[in-house]
């Protein structure tokens, strides 16, 4: 009988236990499936609650009133349910935010991806993403207590009459005062609560989202495409505009749509800075009430459960859900339609 060699002994010690490995794999698979089912059930529960309560709302309020009334006063004695009052305010603040976040975020992404050195990128990108971790309530108070007074000071300075010599009487917008003329620029007044400051600060809060996702999309474009463009004599600008950005277009558009969804669903910034005055229109200098701000107002606890004003928050929530769902569907379609595949 021959003795077992050291090699054979080590082989027997490291022999795989296939039964235990399969059991562990099944347990992990079951846990992952369980948590996936929880997320699906939770989403279905939320959607079901919105649908059920929205149906109860429309049993008392005709749908045509919901889309044709020009005022939103469900908490007043003369109740009106014009949802476009809240939609217009939401679109106004979101438009201001996107018009600020997209240029800032995209230009920041281009700098980090195409111009910054690896060491600079490692430092600047985490600093930029820290901005995304600031609570929205902080942004709201920043808009209310800092941005709004700053904008009001600028507006007041622009409206200040400028004294000009009398011989320049041919200038427009002049009021005659002996012995000189005064140039008065008709500039609007910015109220304490307004959509402009809320939209600007909302744009700052979503800029890291656009910048980070767009930078990842730009950085994923293969270097060989850049090198090929340089080989035929293209400049840095031409490479960025004609090669890199088109190659990362699907990722950039997805980041913008995600930022729009974030802006539409933002609560605290618009609640604190834009006010709670339901006004139909797109005037950024007056207080407005967005859909999320109205939900916050009703959810404070002063409205009795089961009443018509209470049911309005579900109708508003369903409208907001349909808006964001439409954006997500468009983003999904666009990414699948225009996504570039690199081998």
C-alpha positions in Angstrom: 0.0 0.0 0.0 1.6 3.2 -1.2 1.6 6.3 0.9 -0.3 9.4 -0.3 1.9 12.0 -1.9 1.8 15.7 -0.7 0.3 16.7 -4.1 -2.6 14.2 -3.8 -3.2 15.3 -0.2 -3.4 19.0 -1.2 -5.8 18.1 -4.1 -8.1 16.2 -1.7 -8.1 19.2 0.7 -9.1 21.7 -2.0 -11.8 19.5 -3.6 -14.9 21.7 -4.4 -18.1 21.0 -2.5 -20.6 21.3 -5.4 -23.7 20.7 -3.2 -22.8 23.5 -0.8 -22.0 25.9 -3.7 -25.4 25.1 -5.3 -27.2 25.6 -2.1 -25.5 29.0 -1.6 -26.3 30.0 -5.1 -30.0 29.1 -4.7 -30.2 31.1 -1.4 -28.7 34.2 -3.1 -31.0 33.8 -6.1 -34.0 33.5 -3.8 -33.0 36.6 -1.8 -32.5 38.6 -5.0 -35.9 37.5 -6.3 -37.6 38.3 -3.0 -36.3 41.8 -2.9 -37.2 42.3 -6.6 -40.7 41.1 -5.9 -40.9 43.6 -3.0 -40.0 46.5 -5.3 -42.5 45.4 -7.9 -45.3 45.0 -5.4 -44.5 48.4 -3.8 -44.6 50.1 -7.2 -47.9 48.3 -8.1 -49.3 49.3 -4.7 -48.4 53.0 -5.3 -49.9 53.0 -8.7 -53.0 51.2 -7.5 -53.6 53.7 -4.7 -53.2 56.6 -7.2 -55.7 55.0 -9.6 -58.3 54.1 -7.0 -58.2 57.6 -5.3 -58.2 59.4 -8.6 -61.3 57.5 -9.7 -63.0 58.5 -6.5 -62.0 62.2 -7.2 -63.5 62.1 -10.7 -66.7 60.7 -9.4 -67.2 64.1 -7.8 -65.4 66.4 -10.2 -66.0 66.0 -14.0 -62.9 65.5 -16.0 -63.7 68.4 -18.3 -63.7 70.8 -15.3 -60.3 69.3 -14.3 -58.8 70.3 -17.7 -60.8 73.5 -18.5 -61.1 75.5 -15.3 -58.7 78.5 -15.2 -58.3 78.6 -11.4 -57.2 76.1 -8.8 -59.1 76.7 -5.5 -60.1 73.3 -4.1 -59.6 74.6 -0.5 -61.8 77.7 -1.0 -65.6 78.0 -0.8 -65.9 78.5 -4.5 -64.1 75.4 -5.6 -62.4 75.2 -9.0 -60.1 72.5 -10.2 -58.0 73.8 -13.1 -55.0 71.5 -13.1 -53.3 73.5 -15.8 -52.7 76.2 -13.2 -50.4 73.8 -11.3 -49.0 72.3 -14.5 -48.0 75.8 -15.9 -46.1 76.6 -12.7 -44.3 73.2 -12.7 -43.3 73.7 -16.4 -42.2 77.2 -15.7 -39.8 76.3 -12.8 -38.6 73.2 -14.6 -37.9 75.1 -17.8 -35.8 77.7 -16.0 -34.0 74.9 -14.2 -33.2 73.0 -17.4 -32.2 76.1 -19.3 -29.6 76.6 -16.6 -28.6 73.0 -15.8 -28.1 71.7 -19.4 -25.4 74.3 -20.5 -23.6 74.2 -17.2 -23.7 70.4 -16.9 -22.9 69.7 -20.5 -20.0 72.1 -20.6 -18.7 70.8 -17.3 -18.9 67.2 -18.7 -17.0 68.2 -21.8 -14.3 69.8 -19.8 -13.9 66.8 -17.5 -13.9 64.3 -20.3 -11.9 66.1 -23.0 -9.7 68.8 -21.4 -9.0 67.9 -17.8 -6.1 65.7 -16.9 -6.8 62.4 -15.1 -5.6 64.0 -11.8 -7.8 67.0 -12.2 -10.7 64.8 -13.2 -10.3 62.7 -10.0 -10.5 65.8 -7.9 -13.2 67.9 -9.7 -15.7 65.1 -10.3 -16.2 64.1 -6.7 -16.4 67.8 -5.7 -19.1 68.3 -8.4 -21.0 65.3 -7.2 -21.0 66.5 -3.6 -23.4 69.2 -4.8 -25.9 66.5 -5.5 -25.8 65.4 -1.8 -27.0 68.8 -0.4 -30.5 68.5 1.0 -33.2 70.2 -1.1 -34.5 72.2 1.9 -31.0 73.9 2.1 -31.3 74.8 -1.5 -34.8 76.2 -0.8 -33.7 78.5 2.0 -30.7 79.5 -0.2 -33.1 80.5 -2.9 -35.4 82.4 -0.5 -32.9 84.2 1.7 -30.0 84.7 -0.7 -30.9 84.5 -4.4 -34.2 86.4 -4.2 -32.8 89.4 -2.3 -29.8 89.4 -4.7 -32.1 89.4 -7.8 -34.3 92.1 -6.2 -31.3 94.3 -5.7 -30.4 93.9 -9.4 -33.9 94.6 -10.5 -34.1 97.7 -8.3 -30.8 99.0 -9.6 -31.9 98.6 -13.2 -35.2 100.5 -12.5 -33.3 103.4 -10.9 -33.8 106.5 -13.0 -30.7 107.8 -14.7 -30.2 111.5 -14.9 -29.2 112.6 -18.4 -28.5 116.0 -19.9 -31.4 117.9 -21.4 -29.9 118.0 -24.9 -30.4 114.2 -25.1 -34.2 114.7 -25.3 -34.4 112.4 -28.3 -33.8 109.3 -26.3 -36.8 107.0 -25.7 -38.3 106.3 -22.2 -37.5 109.7 -20.9 -39.7 111.7 -18.5 -39.2 115.5 -18.5 -38.1 117.1 -15.3 -36.6 120.6 -15.3 -33.8 121.2 -16.0 -32.7 117.6 -17.1 -34.2 114.4 -18.3 -34.4 111.0 -16.5 -34.1 107.7 -18.3 -36.4 105.1 -16.7 -36.2 101.5 -17.8 -39.6 99.7 -17.5 -38.4 96.7 -15.6 -40.7 94.3 -13.7 -40.8 94.0 -9.9 -39.6 90.7 -8.4 -41.8 89.6 -5.5 -40.4 87.8 -2.4 -41.7 84.5 -3.6 -41.2 83.9 -7.3 -40.6 81.2 -9.8 -37.3 82.8 -11.1 -35.2 82.2 -8.1 -36.7 78.8 -7.4 -36.0 77.8 -11.0 -32.4 79.0 -10.9 -31.6 77.2 -7.7 -33.4 74.1 -8.9 -31.1 74.3 -11.9 -28.1 74.4 -9.7 -29.3 71.4 -7.7 -29.7 69.2 -10.9 -26.6 70.4 -12.6 -24.5 67.6 -11.0 -26.9 65.0 -12.4 -26.5 66.3 -16.0 -22.7 66.8 -15.6 -22.0 63.4 -14.1 -24.1 61.2 -16.4 -23.0 63.2 -19.5 -19.4 63.0 -18.5 -19.7 59.2 -18.2 -21.3 59.0 -21.6 -18.6 61.2 -23.2 -15.8 59.3 -21.5 -17.1 56.0 -22.8 -16.6 57.0 -26.4 -13.6 55.0 -27.6 -10.3 56.8 -27.9 -9.8 55.2 -31.3 -12.6 57.4 -32.8 -10.9 60.5 -31.5 -7.5 59.4 -32.8 -9.1 58.7 -36.2 -10.5 62.2 -36.4 -7.2 63.7 -35.4 -5.5 61.6 -38.1 -7.5 63.3 -40.9 -6.7 66.8 -39.6 -9.6 67.6 -37.3 -9.2 70.1 -34.6 -10.1 69.6 -30.9 -13.4 71.5 -31.4 -14.3 69.5 -34.4 -13.6 66.2 -32.7 -15.8 67.1 -29.8 -18.7 68.5 -31.8 -18.6 66.0 -34.7 -17.4 62.8 -33.1 -17.6 62.7 -29.3 -21.0 64.4 -28.7 -22.8 62.5 -31.4 -21.3 59.2 -30.1 -22.5 60.0 -26.6 -25.8 61.6 -27.7 -28.1 58.9 -26.2 -26.4 59.1 -22.8 -26.6 62.9 -22.8 -30.3 62.9 -23.7 -31.0 60.3 -21.0 -29.2 62.5 -18.4 -31.2 65.6 -19.5 -34.5 63.7 -19.4 -33.6 62.3 -16.0 -32.8 65.9 -14.8 -36.2 67.1 -16.2 -37.9 64.3 -14.2 -36.0 65.4 -11.1 -37.0 69.0 -11.6 -40.6 68.2 -12.2 -40.8 66.2 -9.0 -38.8 68.5 -6.8 -40.7 69.6 -3.7 -38.8 71.6 -1.1 -37.1 74.1 -3.3 -40.3 75.2 -5.1 -42.3 75.1 -1.9 -40.0 77.4 0.0 -38.9 79.8 -2.8 -41.8 79.9 -5.4 -44.6 80.3 -2.9 -48.1 78.8 -2.8 -50.1 81.1 -4.9 -51.9 79.2 -7.7 -51.5 81.5 -10.7 -52.2 80.5 -14.3 -49.5 81.7 -16.7 -45.7 81.8 -17.2 -44.7 84.9 -15.3 -41.5 84.1 -13.4 -41.6 87.2 -11.3 -44.7 86.4 -9.2 -45.5 83.6 -6.7 -46.7 80.3 -8.2 -47.7 76.9 -6.9 -46.4 73.8 -8.4 -48.0 70.4 -8.2 -45.6 69.1 -5.5 -46.0 72.3 -3.5 -49.8 71.8 -3.5 -49.4 68.2 -2.3 -47.2 69.4 0.5 -49.8 72.1 1.5 -52.6 69.5 1.7 -50.5 66.9 3.3 -49.7 69.1 6.3 -52.7 67.6 8.2 -55.3 70.4 8.1 -57.4 68.6 5.5 -59.7 65.8 6.7 -59.2 62.4 5.1 -61.8 61.3 2.6 -62.9 64.9 1.7 -62.8 66.2 -1.8 -59.8 68.5 -1.1 -58.0 65.4 0.3 -58.7 63.5 -2.9 -57.3 66.2 -5.0 -53.7 65.3 -4.0 -54.2 61.9 -5.6 -55.4 63.5 -8.8 -52.5 65.8 -8.8 -50.1 63.0 -8.0 -51.5 60.9 -10.8 -51.0 63.8 -13.2 -47.4 64.1 -12.0 -46.9 60.4 -12.3 -48.1 60.4 -15.9 -45.8 63.3 -16.8 -42.7 61.6 -15.4 -43.8 58.2 -16.9 -44.0 59.9 -20.3 -40.5 61.3 -19.9 -39.1 57.9 -18.9 -40.8 56.2 -21.8 -39.4 58.7 -24.2 -35.9 58.4 -22.7 -36.1 54.6 -23.0 -37.1 54.8 -26.6 -34.5 57.4 -27.5 -31.7 55.5 -25.8 -32.7 52.2 -27.6 -33.1 54.0 -31.0 -29.9 56.1 -31.0 -27.6 54.2 -28.8 -24.1 53.6 -30.3 -22.6 50.2 -29.8 -18.8 49.9 -29.7 -17.1 46.6 -30.0 
